[in-house]
Amino acid sequence: MEALHWKRPEVCGDGASCPEVAVTPDTVYLRSSLQPSAVAQLTTDEWRDLLAGIRNGEFDV
């Protein structure tokens, strides 16, 4: 795997429990700062669908 540049939301600062995202031209990688070795891999289409679902409240409980 190529070297990834991980980003986290600014509101997290140096917090220990934050989502982190790394984006390449074909893939979006997700992980938690609590378990950085557990990485999920999504296509860019899957990433767009996930963000749309979050914005539309599809995952609200």
N, C-alpha and C positions, 0 to 999 in steps of 0.2 A: 504494500500500500504506500502511496506517495505521502510525503510529509503534509500534514493537514494544519490549517490555520483555524484554531477553534475560537469562536466568539460566544460571549454570553451577554444577556441583557444588562444594560447599564445599571438598572436598579439593584442588581445582585452585588455590584462592587466586587469585593473579595470574599463574598459569602461562600459557605461550604455546601450549600444545597441549591444548585442552579442548573438549569438546562444549558447545554452547550451545543453549538451547531458549527459544522464545517461544510463549506459548499465548494464543489468542483464543477466543471462544465456539465457532467452527466449525472452526478450523484450528490445527495445531501446526506450528511452523517449527523446523527444525534446521539448525545450521551448525557448522563447526569454527572455533575462534578463529584457526587458521592461515590460513583462507580465508573471512573473514566475508562476502564478496560471493557465495559459492556457497551458496545456501539451498535446502534441501529442504522441501517443503510436504506435509503429511499431513492427512487428515481425522482427527477424534477417534477414530473406529473403527479406522483404520489405526494410529494411535498406540497404542491399547490392545492391538491385535494384536501390534505390534512389541515392546512391553514384556512381554507374556505370553510371546512367543517367546524373548526374552532370559532371562527368569526360568526358563523350562523347559529352557534349554540348547540350543535349536534351532540356535544359531549357533556353538556350541563346535566347535573344530577338533580 
